[in-house]
Amino acid sequence: MKHFVAYASKLRSLLNYYLESRNVSDFDRLCELLVCDRINTTLSENCLKYILCIKTTDWPTVKQLLLYIKRPLRVFVWFVSQAQTS
């Protein structure tokens, strides 16, 4: 039983540290962070690298993240359309 108490305490400390490092102060920001983190796990490696390169010091909202994801796709579609017309 002591091991589970210590484990729970460690998990809580790690979560608090993570939330503080991401400047989460309310429930809405927590939801945004969890959704963004989950979306990030589903991205291709190249797309994730792109987002990490353009990301500011603060993590993006879900709306910003979706715009970042759409941006490389639009550039790729434009590039392919230019190559087909040449």
N, C-alpha and C positions, 0 to 999 in steps of 0.2 A: 504494500500500500504506500509506503514511504517513497518508493520509486516513482509512482504515478503522480504524487503530489509534487515532487521535484521536477518531473517532466512537464507537468501542467504549468508550473511556475516558469520554467525555461521558455516554453512556447509563448506564454503571455508576454514575457520580456522581449522576445524576438519580434512578436507582433507589434508591441508598443514602439520598439525601435524602428521597425519598418514604416509604421504609420507616421511617426515623427519625421523620418527622413523624407517622406513624400508630402509633408505638410498637410496631412489629413486632420481636419478639426471638426468635421461634422458628418452626419450620415450620408448626405448627398455626395460629398467628396469621396467618401469610402466606396459608395456604389460606383461612381465614375472610375475610381482606381481599379476596383475588382473587374469591371467590365473591360477596361482597357488592357489590363494584364491578361485577361482571358483571350481577347482578340489577338494580342501579340503572340500568344502561343500557337495560334492557327496560321500565322503568316509564313510565307516562304522565307528562306534565309536572306535572299536578296532584298526583299521588301522590308524585312525587319532591319537590315543593315541601313537601308535608305532612311527609314524612320528614325533610327538612332542617330544618324548623321545630322538630320535637320532638326531634331528635337531640341527645344530650348532647355534652360536649366530646370524648368518645371515640367512635369509630365503632362501630355496633352489630354484634353477632354475627349470624350467619345466622338463628338462631332469633328474636332480637329483631326483625330486619328483617322477617321473615315475619309476626310479630305486628303490626308497624306497618302492613304492607300490608293485613292482614285487617281492622284496626280501621276504616278509612274505609269499607270495603265494608259492614261490619255497620251502621254508622251510616246509610249510604245506604239499605240494605234496610229498616231500621227506619223511616226517614223516609217511604219510599214506601208501606210498609204502613199507616202512620198516615194518610197522605193518602187512601188508598183506602177506609179505614173511615169517614172523615168525610163 
